[in-house]
Amino acid sequence: MHDLNDLAYFVAVVTHGGFSAAARATGLEKTRLSRRIAALEQQLGVRLLQRNTRSIALTAAGERFFGQAEVLVEGARGAFESVAALRATPAGIVRLSCPQVMAQTMLLPILPGFLARYPKVKLELDANDRHVDLLNERFDLALRARAGIEDSAGLVAKELGTVRQVLVASPALLKRAGRPHTPRDLAERDTFARPSEVHDGKARWALEDADGTAASVEHDPRLVTNDLRMQVEAAEQGIGIALLPEPIVARSVAAGALEIVLPGWSGAYHVVHLLYPSPRGMLPSVRSLIDYLSAELPPAFGGQKT
């Protein structure tokens, strides 16, 4: 493989009309430029330039070589300049993965503000409930809300805050079936659960009150699904009681479609993490989204564990 720098030196000499002018433009010594062009001619086995004390002229081989070399040098310069532009200001595509329900309830109100603030950034949001492989699938960032992060090897896991899970039901259901007064009362009610909460046909909720008293509730759920939006919809229609992250139900509670059940009790707190590769060499577009989410997301989490 030939040294591509020699192509750049050759193009500079031709473009500037001589070795002295090219030396001033590139900051390289005239004698070094002359040696590199001579070495290039030796590698090619042809003379590229006719030299005299006052001027240079391209040979026939030199004219053909210059046409191709100029294209390569300009292409390389454009590639470097394009990356430099990305590093100068937030621009380009940022790919973010996030659970669907988090995208709908937490990101929907704030992401338009990010796009308005950084008009040169394009955002690709992959809202799904699978755990993506950031490195192999070429995602820049991923949001996750779980009790812990187990698969963050090689990634930065920035904790943004905690989200508590609350018990909710429709006012119509509570009026019809009566309001539970203790966690023990939940065992006799229609409930929902996630598949991870079900074992041997029964589901279990681990609840805790403000004093740290724990209660384990075994129940027989009518609906088992990982789709939390479906749980919200079914709860609003009076089908049963759900244990859901507070930000997901906040709008329904505020609108009166849902009511918090046993407000003194809550489920496990989930930690919201922002995952991303090593910040070394990170583009401003990615850094700007990290900073924006770090500032704008925590207020949406609702109850924070102290």
PASEBA-1860 file (N, C-alpha, C; in nm, 3 decimals):
! residues 306
1> MHDLNDLA> 0.085/-0.120/0.000/0.000/0.000/0.000/0.088/0.125/0.000 ~ 0.065/0.212/-0.095/0.144/0.334/-0.103/0.103/0.431/0.007 ~ 0.196/0.518/0.044/0.168/0.621/0.143/0.079/0.727/0.079 ~ -0.045/0.737/0.129/-0.139/0.832/0.071/-0.098/0.977/0.095 ~ -0.012/1.000/0.195/0.039/1.136/0.216/0.115/1.186/0.094 ~ 0.182/1.094/0.026/0.258/1.135/-0.092/0.166/1.189/-0.201 ~ 0.044/1.132/-0.211/-0.052/1.184/-0.308/-0.090/1.327/-0.273 ~ -0.109/1.351/-0.142/-0.146/1.486/-0.099/-0.032/1.584/-0.127
9> YFVAVVTH> 0.093/1.541/-0.106/0.207/1.629/-0.134/0.216/1.659/-0.283 ~ 0.196/1.557/-0.365/0.202/1.575/-0.509/0.093/1.671/-0.556 ~ -0.028/1.654/-0.509/-0.138/1.742/-0.546/-0.109/1.885/-0.502 ~ -0.050/1.901/-0.383/-0.018/2.036/-0.333/0.084/2.104/-0.422 ~ 0.187/2.029/-0.465/0.291/2.088/-0.549/0.231/2.134/-0.682 ~ 0.145/2.049/-0.740/0.085/2.084/-0.870/-0.012/2.200/-0.853 ~ -0.096/2.194/-0.751/-0.199/2.296/-0.730/-0.138/2.433/-0.705 ~ -0.027/2.437/-0.628/0.034/2.565/-0.594/0.142/2.607/-0.692
17> GGFSAAAR> 0.166/2.525/-0.792/0.256/2.565/-0.900/0.403/2.556/-0.869 ~ 0.442/2.480/-0.769/0.585/2.464/-0.740/0.609/2.420/-0.598 ~ 0.735/2.383/-0.571/0.770/2.330/-0.440/0.773/2.439/-0.333 ~ 0.818/2.557/-0.368/0.828/2.664/-0.268/0.689/2.705/-0.219 ~ 0.597/2.727/-0.313/0.462/2.767/-0.275/0.392/2.655/-0.199 ~ 0.413/2.528/-0.240/0.351/2.416/-0.169/0.406/2.402/-0.029 ~ 0.537/2.431/-0.012/0.598/2.425/0.120/0.535/2.528/0.213 ~ 0.512/2.648/0.161/0.448/2.752/0.244/0.305/2.714/0.279
25> ATGLEKTR> 0.234/2.652/0.185/0.094/2.618/0.209/0.079/2.501/0.305 ~ 0.171/2.406/0.299/0.158/2.286/0.382/0.236/2.294/0.513 ~ 0.332/2.386/0.519/0.416/2.395/0.638/0.528/2.294/0.641 ~ 0.550/2.224/0.530/0.659/2.127/0.520/0.780/2.191/0.451 ~ 0.896/2.138/0.483/1.018/2.192/0.420/1.020/2.157/0.272 ~ 1.073/2.250/0.193/1.079/2.230/0.049/1.160/2.106/0.014 ~ 1.271/2.086/0.082/1.356/1.970/0.051/1.283/1.839/0.082 ~ 1.200/1.840/0.188/1.126/1.717/0.222/1.021/1.688/0.117
33> LSRRIAAL> 0.954/1.793/0.071/0.856/1.774/-0.036/0.922/1.716/-0.161 ~ 1.036/1.769/-0.194/1.106/1.723/-0.314/1.144/1.576/-0.301 ~ 1.191/1.536/-0.180/1.230/1.396/-0.159/1.109/1.304/-0.169 ~ 0.993/1.348/-0.115/0.875/1.262/-0.117/0.822/1.245/-0.259 ~ 0.827/1.353/-0.339/0.780/1.340/-0.477/0.875/1.249/-0.555 ~ 1.004/1.262/-0.529/1.101/1.176/-0.597/1.078/1.030/-0.558 ~ 1.050/1.004/-0.430/1.023/0.868/-0.385/0.896/0.814/-0.451 ~ 0.796/0.900/-0.467/0.671/0.857/-0.532/0.697/0.820/-0.677
41> EQQLGVRL> 0.776/0.901/-0.746/0.808/0.870/-0.886/0.885/0.739/-0.895 ~ 0.973/0.715/-0.799/1.049/0.590/-0.800/0.957/0.471/-0.780 ~ 0.859/0.484/-0.688/0.765/0.374/-0.667/0.682/0.346/-0.792 ~ 0.641/0.452/-0.861/0.558/0.436/-0.979/0.639/0.394/-1.102 ~ 0.767/0.425/-1.100/0.852/0.390/-1.214/0.836/0.484/-1.332 ~ 0.781/0.605/-1.307/0.764/0.703/-1.415/0.796/0.841/-1.358 ~ 0.826/0.936/-1.446/0.844/1.074/-1.402/0.710/1.145/-1.411 ~ 0.675/1.214/-1.304/0.547/1.285/-1.297/0.563/1.433/-1.329
49> LQRNTRSI> 0.680/1.488/-1.294/0.702/1.632/-1.310/0.831/1.658/-1.387 ~ 0.822/1.758/-1.474/0.943/1.812/-1.535/0.980/1.936/-1.454 ~ 1.106/1.937/-1.401/1.146/2.045/-1.312/1.257/2.128/-1.378 ~ 1.253/2.258/-1.348/1.369/2.342/-1.374/1.380/2.439/-1.257 ~ 1.470/2.530/-1.261/1.495/2.617/-1.146/1.379/2.711/-1.120 ~ 1.294/2.737/-1.219/1.187/2.835/-1.203/1.047/2.775/-1.197 ~ 1.025/2.660/-1.260/0.888/2.611/-1.270/0.885/2.460/-1.277 ~ 0.761/2.407/-1.272/0.740/2.264/-1.290/0.634/2.247/-1.398
57> ALTAAGER> 0.632/2.129/-1.458/0.530/2.097/-1.558/0.498/1.949/-1.546 ~ 0.373/1.916/-1.566/0.331/1.776/-1.559/0.372/1.702/-1.685 ~ 0.419/1.581/-1.669/0.439/1.492/-1.783/0.304/1.432/-1.821 ~ 0.300/1.355/-1.927/0.176/1.288/-1.967/0.129/1.194/-1.856 ~ 0.223/1.120/-1.797/0.188/1.031/-1.687/0.144/1.111/-1.566 ~ 0.210/1.226/-1.546/0.175/1.311/-1.434/0.034/1.367/-1.444 ~ -0.007/1.404/-1.566/-0.142/1.456/-1.584/-0.246/1.349/-1.551 ~ -0.223/1.226/-1.599/-0.317/1.119/-1.568/-0.320/1.090/-1.419
65> FFGQAEVL> -0.204/1.085/-1.357/-0.196/1.054/-1.214/-0.258/1.165/-1.130 ~ -0.235/1.290/-1.171/-0.289/1.403/-1.094/-0.442/1.400/-1.091 ~ -0.506/1.366/-1.204/-0.652/1.363/-1.209/-0.711/1.268/-1.105 ~ -0.650/1.150/-1.091/-0.700/1.053/-0.994/-0.660/1.091/-0.851 ~ -0.538/1.139/-0.836/-0.489/1.173/-0.703/-0.568/1.288/-0.643 ~ -0.605/1.387/-0.726/-0.680/1.502/-0.676/-0.816/1.459/-0.622 ~ -0.881/1.364/-0.691/-1.011/1.314/-0.645/-0.997/1.246/-0.509 ~ -0.893/1.163/-0.494/-0.873/1.092/-0.368/-0.843/1.188/-0.254
73> VEGARGAF> -0.759/1.287/-0.279/-0.723/1.382/-0.174/-0.843/1.466/-0.132 ~ -0.922/1.509/-0.230/-1.041/1.588/-0.196/-1.143/1.504/-0.120 ~ -1.155/1.376/-0.158/-1.246/1.287/-0.085/-1.203/1.267/0.059 ~ -1.072/1.249/0.078/-1.021/1.232/0.214/-1.040/1.359/0.296 ~ -1.013/1.473/0.233/-1.032/1.601/0.303/-1.180/1.619/0.342 ~ -1.270/1.584/0.251/-1.412/1.594/0.283/-1.453/1.504/0.396 ~ -1.395/1.383/0.402/-1.428/1.290/0.510/-1.384/1.347/0.645 ~ -1.265/1.402/0.651/-1.217/1.460/0.776/-1.299/1.582/0.816
81> ESVAALRA> -1.333/1.663/0.718/-1.411/1.783/0.748/-1.551/1.749/0.795 ~ -1.609/1.640/0.743/-1.744/1.601/0.785/-1.745/1.558/0.930 ~ -1.641/1.485/0.972/-1.633/1.444/1.113/-1.603/1.564/1.201 ~ -1.519/1.654/1.154/-1.489/1.774/1.232/-1.615/1.856/1.255 ~ -1.702/1.860/1.153/-1.828/1.935/1.169/-1.917/1.871/1.273 ~ -1.920/1.737/1.276/-2.000/1.667/1.377/-1.950/1.697/1.517 ~ -1.819/1.708/1.531/-1.761/1.731/1.663/-1.772/1.877/1.706 ~ -1.799/1.966/1.612/-1.806/2.107/1.645/-1.941/2.145/1.704
89> TPAGIVRL> -2.047/2.079/1.660/-2.181/2.114/1.707/-2.268/1.990/1.701 ~ -2.368/1.977/1.789/-2.456/1.859/1.784/-2.525/1.846/1.649 ~ -2.497/1.737/1.579/-2.555/1.714/1.447/-2.547/1.566/1.416 ~ -2.630/1.523/1.324/-2.628/1.384/1.282/-2.735/1.301/1.353 ~ -2.728/1.169/1.333/-2.830/1.077/1.383/-2.788/1.020/1.518 ~ -2.882/1.019/1.613/-2.864/0.954/1.743/-2.969/0.845/1.754 ~ -2.926/0.723/1.789/-3.018/0.609/1.800/-3.038/0.575/1.948 ~ -3.166/0.577/1.989/-3.204/0.555/2.129/-3.302/0.439/2.137
97> SCPQVMAQ> -3.277/0.346/2.229/-3.369/0.236/2.255/-3.435/0.260/2.391 ~ -3.564/0.225/2.400/-3.639/0.254/2.521/-3.762/0.164/2.525 ~ -3.804/0.115/2.643/-3.929/0.040/2.651/-4.045/0.123/2.597 ~ -4.139/0.057/2.532/-4.248/0.128/2.465/-4.328/0.214/2.562 ~ -4.360/0.159/2.679/-4.444/0.235/2.772/-4.369/0.356/2.826 ~ -4.237/0.346/2.840/-4.159/0.461/2.885/-4.156/0.568/2.777 ~ -4.148/0.525/2.651/-4.150/0.621/2.541/-4.282/0.697/2.539 ~ -4.392/0.625/2.561/-4.524/0.687/2.553/-4.554/0.780/2.670
105> TMLLPILP> -4.502/0.745/2.788/-4.541/0.821/2.905/-4.436/0.921/2.952 ~ -4.308/0.890/2.933/-4.202/0.976/2.985/-4.130/1.057/2.877 ~ -4.106/0.994/2.761/-4.031/1.063/2.657/-4.119/1.150/2.569 ~ -4.243/1.107/2.549/-4.333/1.183/2.461/-4.342/1.331/2.499 ~ -4.352/1.367/2.627/-4.364/1.509/2.659/-4.236/1.590/2.644 ~ -4.119/1.523/2.643/-3.994/1.600/2.650/-3.909/1.595/2.523 ~ -3.921/1.489/2.441/-3.833/1.478/2.326/-3.854/1.587/2.221 ~ -3.976/1.635/2.198/-3.989/1.748/2.104/-3.905/1.869/2.145
113> GFLARYPK> -3.891/1.892/2.275/-3.808/2.003/2.322/-3.662/1.983/2.286 ~ -3.614/1.859/2.292/-3.475/1.829/2.254/-3.454/1.858/2.105 ~ -3.546/1.812/2.022/-3.532/1.831/1.878/-3.540/1.979/1.841 ~ -3.621/2.055/1.913/-3.629/2.198/1.888/-3.500/2.269/1.929 ~ -3.438/2.222/2.035/-3.315/2.285/2.083/-3.197/2.254/1.993 ~ -3.195/2.135/1.932/-3.082/2.094/1.848/-3.134/2.060/1.708 ~ -3.156/2.159/1.625/-3.222/2.137/1.495/-3.141/2.053/1.397 ~ -3.011/2.035/1.421/-2.930/1.954/1.329/-2.920/1.808/1.370
121> VKLELDAN> -2.984/1.773/1.481/-2.982/1.634/1.528/-3.106/1.562/1.480 ~ -3.086/1.441/1.429/-3.197/1.352/1.392/-3.201/1.238/1.493 ~ -3.320/1.207/1.544/-3.335/1.106/1.648/-3.407/0.985/1.593 ~ -3.348/0.866/1.612/-3.413/0.740/1.579/-3.447/0.671/1.711 ~ -3.576/0.667/1.746/-3.622/0.608/1.872/-3.681/0.471/1.844 ~ -3.619/0.368/1.899/-3.668/0.231/1.885/-3.740/0.196/2.014 ~ -3.874/0.209/2.014/-3.954/0.186/2.134/-4.004/0.042/2.134 ~ -3.936/-0.043/2.209/-3.978/-0.183/2.221/-3.936/-0.236/2.357
129> DRHVDLLN> -3.986/-0.353/2.392/-3.964/-0.406/2.526/-3.855/-0.511/2.532 ~ -3.776/-0.526/2.425/-3.665/-0.619/2.431/-3.539/-0.545/2.473 ~ -3.444/-0.617/2.527/-3.317/-0.557/2.568/-3.220/-0.563/2.451 ~ -3.197/-0.449/2.390/-3.112/-0.446/2.272/-2.965/-0.456/2.313 ~ -2.885/-0.504/2.219/-2.740/-0.508/2.234/-2.685/-0.379/2.174 ~ -2.649/-0.284/2.259/-2.610/-0.152/2.210/-2.495/-0.159/2.111 ~ -2.393/-0.237/2.144/-2.272/-0.237/2.062/-2.296/-0.305/1.928 ~ -2.356/-0.424/1.930/-2.375/-0.498/1.806/-2.487/-0.441/1.719
137> ERFDLALR> -2.586/-0.378/1.782/-2.697/-0.321/1.705/-2.679/-0.172/1.679 ~ -2.565/-0.119/1.721/-2.525/0.019/1.690/-2.623/0.123/1.743 ~ -2.666/0.102/1.869/-2.742/0.205/1.938/-2.646/0.294/2.015 ~ -2.679/0.422/2.022/-2.598/0.515/2.099/-2.635/0.514/2.246 ~ -2.766/0.497/2.274/-2.816/0.504/2.411/-2.929/0.404/2.430 ~ -2.952/0.365/2.556/-3.068/0.283/2.589/-3.117/0.322/2.728 ~ -3.247/0.334/2.743/-3.309/0.359/2.873/-3.368/0.229/2.925 ~ -3.342/0.201/3.052/-3.397/0.080/3.113/-3.444/0.111/3.254
145> ARAGIEDS> -3.554/0.049/3.292/-3.607/0.066/3.427/-3.625/-0.072/3.487 ~ -3.534/-0.107/3.576/-3.537/-0.238/3.641/-3.482/-0.224/3.781 ~ -3.499/-0.330/3.857/-3.443/-0.329/3.993/-3.291/-0.322/3.990 ~ -3.230/-0.374/3.883/-3.084/-0.371/3.870/-3.044/-0.392/3.725 ~ -2.920/-0.360/3.695/-2.867/-0.378/3.559/-2.762/-0.489/3.566 ~ -2.788/-0.598/3.491/-2.694/-0.710/3.496/-2.604/-0.718/3.373 ~ -2.648/-0.663/3.260/-2.576/-0.685/3.134/-2.512/-0.556/3.083 ~ -2.442/-0.485/3.171/-2.386/-0.356/3.132/-2.235/-0.363/3.109
153> AGLVAKEL> -2.180/-0.482/3.088/-2.036/-0.494/3.067/-1.994/-0.413/2.945 ~ -1.892/-0.331/2.963/-1.842/-0.247/2.855/-1.924/-0.122/2.832 ~ -2.025/-0.097/2.917/-2.112/0.019/2.900/-2.109/0.104/3.026 ~ -2.140/0.231/3.009/-2.165/0.320/3.122/-2.312/0.310/3.157 ~ -2.344/0.286/3.285/-2.482/0.278/3.332/-2.505/0.396/3.427 ~ -2.564/0.503/3.375/-2.587/0.623/3.454/-2.725/0.617/3.519 ~ -2.729/0.623/3.651/-2.856/0.618/3.723/-2.923/0.755/3.718 ~ -3.047/0.758/3.668/-3.121/0.883/3.658/-3.218/0.904/3.773
161> GTVRQVLV> -3.257/0.797/3.839/-3.352/0.810/3.949/-3.426/0.681/3.971 ~ -3.522/0.683/4.062/-3.599/0.564/4.094/-3.748/0.591/4.072 ~ -3.818/0.485/4.038/-3.962/0.490/4.012/-4.029/0.386/4.101 ~ -4.130/0.430/4.174/-4.200/0.333/4.258/-4.320/0.277/4.184 ~ -4.361/0.157/4.224/-4.480/0.094/4.169/-4.596/0.111/4.266 ~ -4.709/0.150/4.211/-4.826/0.174/4.295/-4.942/0.086/4.250 ~ -5.031/0.057/4.343/-5.152/-0.021/4.315/-5.260/0.074/4.266 ~ -5.324/0.039/4.155/-5.428/0.125/4.099/-5.548/0.042/4.056
169> ASPALLKR> -5.664/0.106/4.058/-5.788/0.044/4.009/-5.882/0.156/3.970 ~ -5.985/0.124/3.893/-6.082/0.226/3.854/-6.174/0.256/3.972 ~ -6.219/0.382/3.985/-6.315/0.415/4.091/-6.441/0.329/4.084 ~ -6.484/0.293/3.961/-6.605/0.210/3.948/-6.584/0.073/4.010 ~ -6.465/0.013/3.988/-6.437/-0.118/4.046/-6.432/-0.109/4.198 ~ -6.369/-0.006/4.250/-6.358/0.008/4.395/-6.496/0.033/4.458 ~ -6.581/0.103/4.388/-6.717/0.126/4.439/-6.796/-0.003/4.437 ~ -6.776/-0.083/4.333/-6.852/-0.207/4.318/-6.803/-0.316/4.413
177> AGRPHTPR> -6.670/-0.331/4.423/-6.615/-0.442/4.502/-6.568/-0.399/4.640 ~ -6.563/-0.268/4.664/-6.513/-0.219/4.792/-6.364/-0.195/4.788 ~ -6.319/-0.102/4.871/-6.177/-0.067/4.873/-6.101/-0.157/4.969 ~ -5.988/-0.214/4.925/-5.905/-0.293/5.017/-5.849/-0.202/5.127 ~ -5.838/-0.256/5.247/-5.784/-0.180/5.360/-5.645/-0.227/5.401 ~ -5.612/-0.351/5.367/-5.481/-0.407/5.399/-5.431/-0.485/5.278 ~ -5.300/-0.509/5.267/-5.250/-0.591/5.156/-5.315/-0.728/5.150 ~ -5.353/-0.783/5.265/-5.415/-0.915/5.269/-5.546/-0.918/5.190
185> DLAERDTF> -5.616/-0.803/5.185/-5.743/-0.798/5.112/-5.726/-0.817/4.962 ~ -5.606/-0.791/4.910/-5.583/-0.799/4.766/-5.594/-0.942/4.714 ~ -5.570/-1.039/4.798/-5.571/-1.179/4.755/-5.708/-1.222/4.704 ~ -5.814/-1.154/4.747/-5.949/-1.191/4.708/-6.002/-1.107/4.592 ~ -5.920/-1.021/4.535/-5.967/-0.931/4.429/-5.917/-0.978/4.292 ~ -5.980/-0.926/4.188/-5.932/-0.950/4.051/-5.808/-0.863/4.031 ~ -5.704/-0.925/3.980/-5.574/-0.856/3.970/-5.510/-0.885/3.835 ~ -5.402/-0.810/3.809/-5.317/-0.832/3.692/-5.176/-0.866/3.740
193> ARPSEVHD> -5.095/-0.921/3.651/-4.956/-0.952/3.685/-4.873/-0.960/3.558 ~ -4.743/-0.951/3.576/-4.650/-0.976/3.468/-4.606/-1.122/3.475 ~ -4.563/-1.180/3.363/-4.521/-1.320/3.365/-4.412/-1.349/3.468 ~ -4.321/-1.253/3.489/-4.211/-1.275/3.585/-4.261/-1.284/3.728 ~ -4.383/-1.238/3.753/-4.440/-1.241/3.888/-4.517/-1.369/3.917 ~ -4.535/-1.452/3.814/-4.618/-1.573/3.827/-4.531/-1.696/3.842 ~ -4.563/-1.776/3.942/-4.494/-1.903/3.968/-4.597/-2.006/4.014 ~ -4.597/-2.121/3.944/-4.690/-2.229/3.978/-4.834/-2.182/3.976
201> GKARWALE> -4.867/-2.096/3.878/-5.003/-2.052/3.862/-5.045/-1.939/3.952 ~ -4.963/-1.902/4.046/-4.994/-1.793/4.138/-4.895/-1.679/4.118 ~ -4.944/-1.556/4.140/-4.857/-1.439/4.131/-4.832/-1.385/4.271 ~ -4.718/-1.319/4.286/-4.683/-1.261/4.416/-4.638/-1.117/4.398 ~ -4.694/-1.031/4.481/-4.650/-0.893/4.488/-4.574/-0.872/4.618 ~ -4.458/-0.811/4.609/-4.381/-0.774/4.728/-4.408/-0.627/4.755 ~ -4.479/-0.598/4.863/-4.516/-0.461/4.897/-4.442/-0.416/5.022 ~ -4.435/-0.283/5.037/-4.367/-0.224/5.152/-4.436/-0.093/5.187
209> DADGTAAS> -4.451/-0.067/5.319/-4.511/0.060/5.358/-4.403/0.163/5.389 ~ -4.446/0.282/5.430/-4.351/0.391/5.452/-4.254/0.363/5.565 ~ -4.291/0.274/5.658/-4.203/0.240/5.770/-4.110/0.124/5.738 ~ -4.121/0.070/5.619/-4.035/-0.041/5.581/-4.093/-0.178/5.611 ~ -4.217/-0.182/5.657/-4.281/-0.311/5.683/-4.313/-0.378/5.550 ~ -4.277/-0.504/5.536/-4.296/-0.577/5.412/-4.419/-0.665/5.419 ~ -4.481/-0.684/5.303/-4.595/-0.774/5.292/-4.587/-0.846/5.158 ~ -4.605/-0.977/5.160/-4.606/-1.056/5.037/-4.750/-1.098/5.009
217> VEHDPRLV> -4.799/-1.060/4.892/-4.938/-1.086/4.856/-4.943/-1.190/4.744 ~ -5.001/-1.304/4.772/-5.022/-1.407/4.670/-5.161/-1.390/4.611 ~ -5.172/-1.387/4.481/-5.301/-1.364/4.417/-5.310/-1.444/4.288 ~ -5.433/-1.457/4.240/-5.462/-1.534/4.119/-5.505/-1.436/4.010 ~ -5.411/-1.388/3.925/-5.441/-1.279/3.832/-5.536/-1.321/3.719 ~ -5.622/-1.229/3.682/-5.710/-1.251/3.568/-5.639/-1.221/3.437 ~ -5.541/-1.131/3.442/-5.467/-1.092/3.322/-5.318/-1.098/3.351 ~ -5.245/-1.171/3.269/-5.099/-1.180/3.282/-5.038/-1.130/3.151
225> TNDLRMQV> -4.963/-1.019/3.158/-4.903/-0.963/3.037/-4.788/-0.871/3.074 ~ -4.690/-0.865/2.983/-4.581/-0.768/2.997/-4.618/-0.633/2.938 ~ -4.729/-0.626/2.867/-4.772/-0.502/2.804/-4.837/-0.414/2.911 ~ -4.762/-0.319/2.962/-4.813/-0.237/3.072/-4.924/-0.143/3.027 ~ -4.922/-0.100/2.902/-5.031/-0.017/2.853/-5.162/-0.095/2.853 ~ -5.154/-0.224/2.823/-5.274/-0.307/2.827/-5.325/-0.317/2.970 ~ -5.232/-0.328/3.066/-5.276/-0.333/3.205/-5.346/-0.202/3.245 ~ -5.291/-0.090/3.199/-5.354/0.039/3.229/-5.495/0.044/3.172
233> EAAEQGIG> -5.510/0.005/3.045/-5.641/0.010/2.981/-5.740/-0.081/3.051 ~ -5.696/-0.202/3.085/-5.786/-0.297/3.153/-5.824/-0.247/3.291 ~ -5.729/-0.183/3.359/-5.761/-0.129/3.492/-5.861/-0.015/3.480 ~ -5.844/0.072/3.380/-5.939/0.182/3.361/-6.080/0.131/3.332 ~ -6.090/0.014/3.269/-6.221/-0.043/3.237/-6.279/-0.125/3.351 ~ -6.212/-0.124/3.467/-6.268/-0.189/3.584/-6.251/-0.338/3.589 ~ -6.152/-0.392/3.518/-6.133/-0.538/3.515/-6.061/-0.588/3.640 ~ -5.968/-0.508/3.694/-5.894/-0.554/3.811/-5.798/-0.450/3.864
241> IALLPEPI> -5.720/-0.491/3.964/-5.620/-0.406/4.029/-5.483/-0.436/3.969 ~ -5.406/-0.331/3.940/-5.274/-0.348/3.879/-5.168/-0.284/3.968 ~ -5.048/-0.339/3.962/-4.931/-0.281/4.028/-4.840/-0.231/3.918 ~ -4.831/-0.098/3.903/-4.763/-0.040/3.788/-4.673/0.076/3.829 ~ -4.571/0.107/3.747/-4.485/0.223/3.775/-4.568/0.351/3.782 ~ -4.539/0.434/3.880/-4.620/0.553/3.903/-4.627/0.648/3.783 ~ -4.516/0.675/3.711/-4.528/0.766/3.597/-4.623/0.717/3.489 ~ -4.637/0.585/3.476/-4.722/0.529/3.371/-4.870/0.554/3.400
249> VARSVAAG> -4.906/0.559/3.527/-5.047/0.576/3.563/-5.078/0.718/3.608 ~ -4.978/0.805/3.616/-4.998/0.939/3.672/-5.106/1.016/3.597 ~ -5.106/1.009/3.463/-5.204/1.084/3.386/-5.345/1.030/3.410 ~ -5.359/0.898/3.418/-5.490/0.837/3.441/-5.541/0.870/3.581 ~ -5.450/0.874/3.679/-5.490/0.909/3.815/-5.534/1.055/3.820 ~ -5.458/1.143/3.755/-5.493/1.285/3.755/-5.627/1.310/3.687 ~ -5.658/1.228/3.585/-5.784/1.245/3.512/-5.902/1.178/3.582 ~ -5.875/1.102/3.689/-5.982/1.034/3.761/-6.020/0.900/3.704
257> ALEIVLPG> -5.949/0.854/3.600/-5.978/0.723/3.542/-5.928/0.610/3.630 ~ -5.825/0.637/3.709/-5.771/0.539/3.803/-5.756/0.604/3.939 ~ -5.752/0.521/4.041/-5.734/0.567/4.178/-5.628/0.481/4.244 ~ -5.542/0.542/4.321/-5.440/0.465/4.390/-5.505/0.386/4.503 ~ -5.472/0.257/4.507/-5.524/0.166/4.609/-5.417/0.148/4.717 ~ -5.458/0.147/4.841/-5.362/0.135/4.952/-5.246/0.233/4.932 ~ -5.270/0.362/4.937/-5.165/0.461/4.908/-5.046/0.454/5.002 ~ -5.061/0.391/5.118/-4.949/0.378/5.209/-4.854/0.265/5.174
265> WSGAYHVV> -4.889/0.188/5.070/-4.807/0.073/5.030/-4.762/0.090/4.885 ~ -4.646/0.036/4.855/-4.596/0.041/4.717/-4.515/-0.084/4.689 ~ -4.495/-0.110/4.559/-4.413/-0.223/4.519/-4.266/-0.184/4.513 ~ -4.187/-0.274/4.457/-4.043/-0.251/4.450/-4.013/-0.127/4.367 ~ -3.908/-0.056/4.406/-3.862/0.059/4.330/-3.773/0.011/4.215 ~ -3.800/0.063/4.098/-3.716/0.034/3.983/-3.622/0.150/3.959 ~ -3.498/0.119/3.928/-3.398/0.221/3.901/-3.394/0.246/3.750 ~ -3.403/0.371/3.712/-3.396/0.407/3.570/-3.250/0.437/3.536
273> HLLYPSPR> -3.198/0.361/3.442/-3.059/0.378/3.398/-3.055/0.423/3.252 ~ -2.957/0.504/3.222/-2.925/0.540/3.085/-2.793/0.472/3.051 ~ -2.796/0.381/2.954/-2.678/0.304/2.916/-2.620/0.357/2.787 ~ -2.487/0.364/2.782/-2.420/0.407/2.659/-2.275/0.360/2.663 ~ -2.213/0.347/2.545/-2.072/0.305/2.541/-1.981/0.410/2.604 ~ -1.853/0.376/2.614/-1.755/0.466/2.673/-1.764/0.605/2.610 ~ -1.759/0.711/2.693/-1.771/0.847/2.638/-1.650/0.894/2.559 ~ -1.544/0.816/2.555/-1.426/0.858/2.478/-1.463/0.868/2.330
281> GMLPSVRS> -1.440/0.983/2.271/-1.472/1.005/2.131/-1.620/1.024/2.104 ~ -1.699/1.045/2.208/-1.843/1.061/2.191/-1.875/1.190/2.114 ~ -1.969/1.181/2.022/-2.008/1.298/1.944/-2.094/1.392/2.028 ~ -2.088/1.522/1.999/-2.172/1.617/2.073/-2.321/1.587/2.065 ~ -2.367/1.528/1.956/-2.509/1.495/1.943/-2.552/1.395/2.049 ~ -2.467/1.295/2.073/-2.500/1.194/2.175/-2.488/1.254/2.314 ~ -2.382/1.331/2.337/-2.362/1.394/2.468/-2.477/1.489/2.499 ~ -2.527/1.560/2.399/-2.636/1.655/2.424/-2.763/1.582/2.466
289> LIDYLSAE> -2.789/1.463/2.409/-2.909/1.387/2.448/-2.892/1.329/2.588 ~ -2.771/1.284/2.622/-2.746/1.235/2.757/-2.773/1.345/2.859 ~ -2.719/1.463/2.833/-2.738/1.576/2.926/-2.885/1.616/2.934 ~ -2.953/1.615/2.820/-3.094/1.655/2.818/-3.180/1.557/2.897 ~ -3.162/1.428/2.872/-3.241/1.328/2.944/-3.209/1.328/3.094 ~ -3.083/1.351/3.127/-3.043/1.355/3.268/-3.112/1.469/3.342 ~ -3.140/1.579/3.271/-3.204/1.694/3.334/-3.356/1.685/3.330 ~ -3.411/1.633/3.221/-3.556/1.639/3.200/-3.633/1.517/3.247
297> LPPAFGGQ> -3.568/1.400/3.254/-3.642/1.279/3.291/-3.674/1.268/3.440 ~ -3.578/1.292/3.530/-3.607/1.270/3.673/-3.735/1.336/3.724 ~ -3.771/1.458/3.684/-3.897/1.514/3.735/-4.021/1.434/3.697 ~ -4.009/1.347/3.594/-4.124/1.268/3.551/-4.138/1.138/3.631 ~ -4.041/1.109/3.717/-4.042/0.979/3.783/-4.144/0.970/3.896 ~ -4.190/1.084/3.946/-4.288/1.078/4.054/-4.221/1.052/4.186 ~ -4.275/0.959/4.262/-4.223/0.930/4.397/-4.082/0.880/4.394 ~ -3.995/0.947/4.463/-3.854/0.909/4.472/-3.830/0.842/4.608
305> KT> -3.758/0.735/4.607/-3.728/0.667/4.733/-3.621/0.742/4.807 ~ -3.639/0.766/4.933/-3.542/0.841/5.011/-3.467/0.749/5.102
END
